[in-house]
């Protein structure tokens, strides 16, 4: 039993897209696997570059920046007081930029290279990446009973069903745990408990056999992070710091709460809506840390996205093998083809065949979304320092970028039945990102729901 709280080392298919128009103008099986461009009117701090690629969907970085500026201008001060945006390709960042205020009372601007936000459940992708490192090294197996890795821990998963809970089930949210909303959020840093204690005290019931139904689980992600720590004889926070953040140069990223002494990033404040304005909110902490306590800058998140776009490598540093990365991006759980599915830690974004995957995130006072368009070699990350169910989430920014640059599949209309009275049914359409949304407020899993309808709790 280790002290988990010790200090760290630390479009309509017929419409022309911008991509098509610009192009037309000529502008420029492992074991266990089974340039700075200035400041926009609404923000401060920008990095932009043009990665070399023969199929670059962003041939004009300045044009892209102007487009994103316009999108964000519509949101700053109304949807959120501040935001960061990162757009990358595997060989480098295309745009990293901050908008609005990091803290409204002081008027401190968001500076994308150094202003850090809470990323919420997007941080789970780091947790699942850590799991896959263990699989790659042979100390973890996706299909082994997780209790095998908990011999020295007070955590034991009850053998309620014949089929055991495995890391594969945890990573696809199909372990069968009872749904729980709260990832153990506390207002006092003194109430931050060792992860092991949190998992013992907060263990949910197993209510269905693994593999049958998707049920989003913060507990499952926290358990996976604990297992990573156990097999490496360290804490989860220390493991990801030494094996993911430090090798990749993600110097402003941490799962620690409060952030460590000497932390190099500038923390943005979370905000609450106060009528037509925003007010800074008190800091809260998440005890199930592998599920949502990560703090990071857009620059660091750009590096993380590039790692997954480039087969586990960024800036000549490899943290996952090519095959391991591919396994994370592949399907592991079979669902109805009309239902958006989970990959390993990632969810499908739109049509399952489109090759677009991602994850949303939310804490009490922050919200985020990360999407990878794998076939187009594009990653997009958007983070707000607010979280209001009454306002469009960060994913709507991503939707606009994807649509404008032709990075998503067109809507698929359902085909009618062959003839009246026929038992052959029409094909169901795949959901598109703009028509479907999964909202997750640190454990509140909401069903995919059409368009503007309010989502229903549960899966």
C-alpha positions as CSV (number, residue, x, y, z in Angstrom):
1,X,0.0,0.0,0.0
2,X,1.6,3.2,-1.2
3,X,0.9,6.8,-0.2
4,X,-0.9,8.0,-3.3
5,X,-0.7,11.6,-2.1
6,X,3.0,12.2,-1.6
7,X,4.8,15.0,-3.4
8,X,5.7,14.7,-7.1
9,X,9.0,15.2,-8.8
10,X,7.9,17.9,-10.3
11,X,-21.8,20.3,-44.7
12,X,-23.9,19.4,-46.9
13,X,-22.0,17.1,-49.3
14,X,-22.9,19.4,-52.2
15,X,-21.3,22.5,-50.6
16,X,-17.8,23.4,-51.3
17,X,-15.5,23.5,-48.3
18,X,-12.6,25.8,-47.6
19,X,-10.3,22.8,-48.0
20,X,-11.6,22.1,-51.5
21,X,-11.6,25.7,-52.6
22,X,-8.0,26.3,-51.4
23,X,-6.9,23.1,-53.0
24,X,-8.5,24.0,-56.3
25,X,-6.7,27.4,-56.2
26,X,-3.4,25.6,-55.8
27,X,-2.7,27.4,-52.6
28,X,0.3,26.7,-51.6
29,X,0.3,-8.2,-32.3
30,X,1.9,-7.6,-29.1
31,X,1.6,-9.9,-26.0
32,X,-1.4,-8.9,-24.0
33,X,-3.1,-7.1,-26.9
34,X,-5.3,-10.3,-28.2
35,X,5.4,30.7,-35.7
36,X,3.9,33.2,-33.6
37,X,1.4,35.3,-35.6
38,X,0.4,37.9,-33.0
39,X,-2.7,38.4,-31.0
40,X,-6.3,38.2,-32.1
41,X,-8.8,40.9,-31.0
42,X,-10.3,38.6,-28.4
43,X,-7.2,36.8,-27.2
44,X,-3.5,36.8,-26.5
45,X,-0.8,34.4,-27.3
46,X,-0.6,32.5,-30.5
47,X,1.6,29.9,-32.1
48,X,1.2,28.9,-35.7
49,X,3.2,26.9,-38.2
50,X,2.6,25.0,-41.4
51,X,3.5,21.3,-41.1
52,X,4.9,19.9,-44.3
53,X,2.5,17.4,-45.9
54,X,1.3,16.8,-49.5
55,X,-2.3,16.4,-48.2
56,X,-2.4,19.3,-45.7
57,X,-6.0,20.3,-45.1
58,X,-4.7,23.7,-43.9
59,X,-2.5,25.0,-46.7
60,X,-2.8,28.5,-45.4
61,X,-2.2,28.7,-41.6
62,X,-3.2,32.4,-41.6
63,X,-6.5,31.7,-43.2
64,X,-7.2,29.0,-40.6
65,X,-6.3,31.3,-37.8
66,X,-8.7,33.9,-39.1
67,X,-11.4,31.4,-39.3
68,X,-10.8,30.1,-35.7
69,X,-10.6,33.7,-34.5
70,X,-14.1,34.4,-36.0
71,X,-15.5,31.2,-34.4
72,X,-14.0,32.1,-31.0
73,X,-15.1,35.7,-31.1
74,X,-18.7,34.5,-31.1
75,X,-18.0,32.6,-27.8
76,X,-15.7,34.7,-25.7
77,X,-17.6,36.7,-23.1
78,X,-20.9,34.9,-23.8
79,X,-20.2,31.1,-23.7
80,X,-16.9,31.3,-21.7
81,X,-14.6,34.0,-20.4
82,X,-11.5,32.3,-21.8
83,X,-10.4,29.5,-24.0
84,X,-7.5,27.8,-25.6
85,X,-7.4,26.1,-29.0
86,X,-4.8,23.7,-30.5
87,X,-4.8,22.4,-34.0
88,X,-2.0,20.0,-35.0
89,X,-0.7,17.5,-37.6
90,X,1.6,14.7,-36.7
91,X,4.7,16.7,-37.7
92,X,3.9,19.9,-35.8
93,X,1.4,22.4,-34.5
94,X,-0.7,24.3,-37.0
95,X,-2.3,26.7,-34.5
96,X,-2.0,27.1,-30.8
97,X,-3.8,30.1,-29.4
98,X,-5.5,31.6,-26.4
99,X,-8.6,33.7,-26.2
100,X,-10.2,35.9,-23.6
101,X,-9.5,36.0,-19.9
102,X,-7.7,33.5,-17.7
103,X,-9.3,35.3,-14.7
104,X,-12.0,37.9,-15.2
105,X,-11.4,40.0,-12.1
106,X,-7.8,40.7,-13.0
107,X,-8.3,40.7,-16.7
108,X,-5.3,38.4,-17.1
109,X,-5.3,37.2,-20.7
110,X,-5.1,33.6,-21.8
111,X,-1.6,33.0,-23.2
112,X,-1.7,29.7,-25.0
113,X,1.9,28.6,-24.4
114,X,1.7,28.9,-20.7
115,X,-1.9,29.3,-19.4
116,X,-3.0,26.0,-18.0
117,X,-6.6,24.8,-17.8
118,X,-8.2,21.8,-16.1
119,X,-8.9,19.3,-19.0
120,X,-11.3,17.1,-17.1
121,X,-12.0,13.7,-18.6
122,X,-9.8,14.3,-21.6
123,X,-7.1,13.4,-19.2
124,X,-8.4,9.8,-19.2
125,X,-6.7,9.5,-22.6
126,X,-3.4,9.8,-20.7
127,X,-4.5,7.2,-18.3
128,X,-5.3,4.7,-21.0
129,X,-2.0,5.5,-22.7
130,X,-0.3,4.6,-19.5
131,X,-2.2,1.3,-19.4
132,X,-1.1,0.5,-23.0
133,X,2.6,1.2,-22.0
134,X,2.2,-1.5,-19.4
135,X,0.7,-3.9,-21.9
136,X,3.6,-3.2,-24.2
137,X,6.1,-3.9,-21.5
138,X,4.5,-7.1,-20.6
139,X,3.4,-6.2,-17.1
140,X,-0.2,-5.8,-18.0
141,X,-2.6,-7.8,-20.1
142,X,-5.9,-6.3,-21.4
143,X,-7.7,-9.6,-20.9
144,X,-6.5,-10.6,-17.5
145,X,-8.6,-10.4,-14.3
146,X,-7.7,-7.0,-12.8
147,X,-7.5,-8.6,-9.3
148,X,-4.2,-10.2,-10.5
149,X,-2.6,-6.8,-10.3
150,X,-4.1,-5.9,-6.9
151,X,-2.5,-8.4,-4.6
152,X,-0.7,-5.7,-2.7
153,X,-3.6,-3.3,-2.7
154,X,-6.6,-3.1,-0.4
155,X,-8.8,-2.8,-3.6
156,X,-10.4,-6.1,-4.7
157,X,-13.1,-6.3,-7.3
158,X,-15.8,-8.8,-6.2
159,X,-16.3,-11.9,-8.4
160,X,-20.0,-11.2,-8.9
161,X,-20.1,-12.8,-12.3
162,X,-18.2,-15.6,-14.0
163,X,-16.6,-13.2,-16.4
164,X,-14.0,-11.1,-14.6
165,X,-13.4,-7.3,-14.9
166,X,-10.4,-6.7,-17.2
167,X,-8.5,-3.7,-18.5
168,X,-10.1,-4.1,-21.9
169,X,-13.6,-3.8,-20.3
170,X,-12.4,-0.8,-18.2
171,X,-11.0,1.0,-21.3
172,X,-14.3,0.5,-23.2
173,X,-16.6,1.3,-20.3
174,X,-18.1,-2.1,-20.4
175,X,-17.0,-3.4,-17.0
176,X,-20.6,-3.5,-15.7
177,X,-20.2,-1.2,-12.8
178,X,-23.2,0.7,-11.4
179,X,-23.3,4.2,-12.8
180,X,-22.1,6.9,-10.4
181,X,-22.0,10.7,-11.1
182,X,-19.5,11.9,-8.6
183,X,-15.7,11.3,-9.0
184,X,-15.4,12.3,-5.4
185,X,-15.1,16.1,-5.9
186,X,-13.9,18.0,-2.8
187,X,-13.5,21.7,-2.0
188,X,-10.7,21.3,0.6
189,X,-7.2,20.1,-0.5
190,X,-6.9,18.5,2.9
191,X,-9.8,16.2,1.8
192,X,-7.7,14.8,-1.0
193,X,-7.3,11.1,-0.1
194,X,-5.0,8.4,-1.3
195,X,-6.3,6.9,-4.5
196,X,-6.4,3.4,-3.0
197,X,-8.6,4.7,-0.2
198,X,-10.9,6.4,-2.6
199,X,-11.3,3.2,-4.6
200,X,-12.1,1.1,-1.6
201,X,-14.6,3.6,-0.1
202,X,-16.2,4.4,-3.5
203,X,-16.4,1.0,-5.1
204,X,-19.7,0.7,-7.1
205,X,-21.7,-2.5,-7.3
206,X,-21.2,-4.8,-10.3
207,X,-24.7,-4.7,-11.8
208,X,-24.2,-6.6,-15.1
209,X,-21.7,-9.0,-16.7
210,X,-18.8,-7.3,-18.4
211,X,-19.0,-6.7,-22.1
212,X,-22.7,-6.4,-22.4
213,X,-23.5,-2.7,-22.0
214,X,-21.6,0.5,-22.2
215,X,-21.8,2.5,-19.0
216,X,-19.4,5.4,-18.6
217,X,-17.3,4.9,-15.5
218,X,-15.0,7.4,-13.7
219,X,-14.4,4.6,-11.2
220,X,-13.1,2.3,-14.0
221,X,-10.6,4.9,-15.2
222,X,-9.5,5.6,-11.7
223,X,-9.1,1.8,-11.1
224,X,-7.0,1.5,-14.2
225,X,-4.7,4.3,-13.1
226,X,-4.3,2.6,-9.7
227,X,-3.4,-0.6,-11.4
228,X,-0.7,1.2,-13.5
229,X,0.7,2.5,-10.2
230,X,0.6,-0.9,-8.5
231,X,2.5,-2.8,-11.2
232,X,5.2,0.0,-11.4
233,X,5.4,0.4,-7.6
234,X,4.8,4.1,-7.7
235,X,1.9,6.6,-7.6
236,X,-0.2,7.2,-10.6
237,X,0.8,10.9,-10.6
238,X,4.5,10.0,-10.5
239,X,4.2,7.4,-13.2
240,X,2.6,9.6,-15.8
241,X,5.0,12.4,-15.0
242,X,8.1,10.3,-15.6
243,X,6.8,8.1,-18.4
244,X,4.6,10.4,-20.5
245,X,4.9,14.0,-19.6
246,X,8.7,14.3,-19.1
247,X,9.7,12.3,-22.2
248,X,7.3,14.3,-24.4
249,X,8.3,17.6,-22.9
250,X,4.9,18.3,-21.5
251,X,6.4,20.5,-18.8
252,X,3.1,22.2,-17.9
253,X,1.0,19.1,-17.4
254,X,0.3,17.3,-14.1
255,X,-2.4,15.2,-12.4
256,X,-1.3,16.5,-9.0
257,X,-3.7,18.5,-6.8
258,X,-2.9,21.2,-5.9
259,X,-0.3,21.6,-8.6
260,X,3.3,21.0,-7.4
261,X,5.5,23.7,-5.9
262,X,7.5,25.2,-8.8
263,X,4.8,24.4,-11.4
264,X,5.8,26.4,-14.5
265,X,2.4,27.0,-16.0
266,X,0.0,29.9,-15.2
267,X,-3.2,28.5,-13.8
268,X,-6.5,29.8,-15.3
269,X,-9.3,30.2,-12.9
270,X,-12.5,28.3,-13.3
271,X,-15.7,30.4,-13.7
272,X,-19.4,30.4,-12.9
273,X,-22.0,32.2,-14.9
274,X,-23.4,35.3,-13.1
275,X,-26.3,36.5,-15.2
276,X,-24.8,37.9,-18.4
277,X,-21.2,37.8,-17.0
278,X,-18.8,35.4,-15.3
279,X,-17.3,35.3,-11.9
280,X,-14.2,33.4,-10.8
281,X,-15.0,30.2,-8.8
282,X,-13.3,28.6,-5.9
283,X,-11.0,25.7,-6.8
284,X,-12.3,22.2,-6.4
285,X,-10.4,18.9,-6.5
286,X,-11.1,15.5,-7.9
287,X,-10.2,12.5,-5.7
288,X,-10.4,10.0,-8.6
289,X,-7.4,11.6,-10.1
290,X,-6.7,9.3,-13.1
291,X,-10.3,10.0,-14.2
292,X,-10.1,13.8,-14.4
293,X,-7.6,15.8,-12.3
294,X,-5.2,16.7,-15.2
295,X,-4.0,20.3,-15.7
296,X,-2.3,21.2,-18.9
297,X,-1.6,23.9,-21.5
298,X,-2.8,23.8,-25.1
299,X,0.8,23.5,-26.1
300,X,1.2,20.3,-24.1
301,X,-2.1,18.9,-25.4
302,X,-0.9,19.6,-28.9
303,X,2.1,17.3,-28.2
304,X,-0.1,14.6,-26.8
305,X,-2.3,14.7,-29.9
306,X,0.7,14.5,-32.2
307,X,1.9,11.4,-30.3
308,X,-1.4,9.6,-31.2
309,X,-1.4,10.9,-34.7
310,X,2.2,9.7,-35.3
311,X,2.0,6.2,-34.0
312,X,3.1,6.9,-30.5
313,X,5.9,9.4,-31.4
314,X,6.3,13.2,-31.1
315,X,9.5,15.1,-31.8
316,X,11.5,11.9,-32.1
317,X,10.4,10.7,-28.7
318,X,8.4,7.4,-28.8
319,X,6.2,6.5,-25.8
320,X,4.2,3.8,-27.6
321,X,4.9,1.4,-30.4
322,X,3.0,1.7,-33.7
323,X,1.0,-1.5,-33.1
324,X,0.1,-0.5,-29.6
325,X,-1.2,2.9,-30.7
326,X,-3.2,1.2,-33.4
327,X,-4.8,-1.0,-30.8
328,X,-5.9,2.0,-28.8
329,X,-7.6,3.5,-31.9
330,X,-9.3,0.2,-33.0
331,X,-12.7,-1.1,-31.9
332,X,-12.8,-3.5,-28.9
333,X,-16.5,-3.7,-28.2
334,X,-19.2,-4.5,-30.8
335,X,-22.4,-2.4,-30.7
336,X,-25.1,-1.8,-33.2
337,X,-23.6,-0.1,-36.3
338,X,-25.8,2.9,-35.9
339,X,-24.5,3.6,-32.4
340,X,-21.3,5.5,-31.8
341,X,-18.9,3.2,-30.1
342,X,-15.8,3.3,-27.8
343,X,-12.3,2.5,-29.0
344,X,-9.8,2.0,-26.2
345,X,-10.4,5.1,-24.1
346,X,-11.5,7.1,-27.2
347,X,-15.0,7.5,-28.4
348,X,-16.0,7.5,-32.1
349,X,-16.8,11.0,-33.3
350,X,-19.5,10.7,-35.9
351,X,-19.7,7.8,-38.3
352,X,-17.8,4.8,-36.9
353,X,-16.2,4.4,-40.4
354,X,-14.9,8.0,-40.6
355,X,-11.8,7.4,-38.6
356,X,-12.5,10.3,-36.2
357,X,-12.1,9.6,-32.5
358,X,-12.0,11.8,-29.4
359,X,-13.0,12.5,-25.8
360,X,-14.9,15.2,-24.1
361,X,-14.1,16.5,-20.6
362,X,-15.7,18.6,-17.9
363,X,-15.0,19.5,-14.3
364,X,-17.3,21.7,-12.2
365,X,-15.8,24.9,-13.7
366,X,-13.9,23.8,-16.9
367,X,-14.9,22.0,-20.1
368,X,-12.9,20.6,-23.0
369,X,-12.9,18.4,-26.1
370,X,-10.2,16.6,-28.1
371,X,-10.7,15.1,-31.5
372,X,-8.3,13.2,-33.8
373,X,-9.2,12.9,-37.5
374,X,-6.8,10.0,-38.1
375,X,-7.1,9.7,-41.9
376,X,-6.5,13.4,-42.3
377,X,-3.7,13.5,-39.7
378,X,-5.4,16.3,-37.8
379,X,-5.9,16.8,-34.1
380,X,-8.0,19.6,-32.5
381,X,-8.3,20.5,-28.8
382,X,-10.5,23.2,-27.3
383,X,-10.6,24.1,-23.6
384,X,-12.9,26.5,-21.7
385,X,-12.5,27.9,-18.2
386,X,-16.2,27.6,-17.6
387,X,-18.8,24.8,-17.8
388,X,-22.4,25.7,-18.3
389,X,-25.1,23.2,-19.5
390,X,-26.9,26.2,-20.9
391,X,-24.1,27.1,-23.3
392,X,-22.7,25.3,-26.4
393,X,-19.8,23.0,-25.3
394,X,-16.2,23.2,-26.7
395,X,-17.1,20.4,-29.2
396,X,-19.2,22.8,-31.2
397,X,-16.0,24.7,-32.1
398,X,-14.5,21.5,-33.3
399,X,-17.6,20.7,-35.3
400,X,-17.3,24.1,-37.1
401,X,-13.6,23.5,-37.9
402,X,-14.2,19.9,-39.1
403,X,-17.1,21.0,-41.4
404,X,-15.3,24.1,-42.8
405,X,-12.3,22.0,-43.8
406,X,-14.0,18.9,-45.0
407,X,-12.7,16.7,-42.2
408,X,-15.9,14.8,-41.4
409,X,-18.1,12.4,-43.4
410,X,-21.3,13.8,-44.9
411,X,-24.5,12.8,-43.3
412,X,-25.8,9.4,-44.3
413,X,-29.5,9.4,-45.0
414,X,-31.4,6.2,-44.0
415,X,-32.5,4.2,-47.0
416,X,-36.2,3.4,-47.1
417,X,-37.5,-0.2,-46.9
418,X,-37.4,-2.0,-50.2
419,X,-41.2,-2.0,-50.6
420,X,-44.3,-1.6,-48.5
421,X,-44.8,-4.5,-46.1
422,X,-41.3,-5.8,-46.6
423,X,-39.6,-7.2,-43.6
424,X,-36.3,-5.8,-44.8
425,X,-35.7,-2.6,-42.9
426,X,-34.0,0.6,-44.1
427,X,-30.5,1.1,-43.1
428,X,-30.0,3.4,-40.1
429,X,-27.9,6.5,-40.6
430,X,-24.6,6.9,-38.7
431,X,-24.7,9.8,-36.3
432,X,-22.8,12.9,-37.4
433,X,-20.8,15.0,-34.8
434,X,-23.1,18.0,-35.3
435,X,-26.2,15.9,-34.7
436,X,-24.9,13.9,-31.8
437,X,-23.3,14.8,-28.6
438,X,-22.1,12.9,-25.5
439,X,-21.9,15.1,-22.5
440,X,-19.9,13.9,-19.5
441,X,-19.7,16.0,-16.4
442,X,-17.1,14.0,-14.4
443,X,-19.1,10.8,-14.3
444,X,-22.4,11.9,-15.6
445,X,-22.7,9.8,-18.7
446,X,-25.4,11.0,-21.1
447,X,-26.9,9.2,-24.0
448,X,-26.1,10.2,-27.5
449,X,-29.1,12.3,-28.5
450,X,-30.1,14.0,-31.7
451,X,-29.4,17.7,-32.3
452,X,-30.9,20.1,-29.8
453,X,-32.6,17.6,-27.6
454,X,-31.6,17.5,-24.0
455,X,-29.6,14.3,-23.3
456,X,-30.9,11.7,-21.0
457,X,-28.8,10.3,-18.1
458,X,-27.4,6.8,-18.7
459,X,-26.5,4.8,-21.7
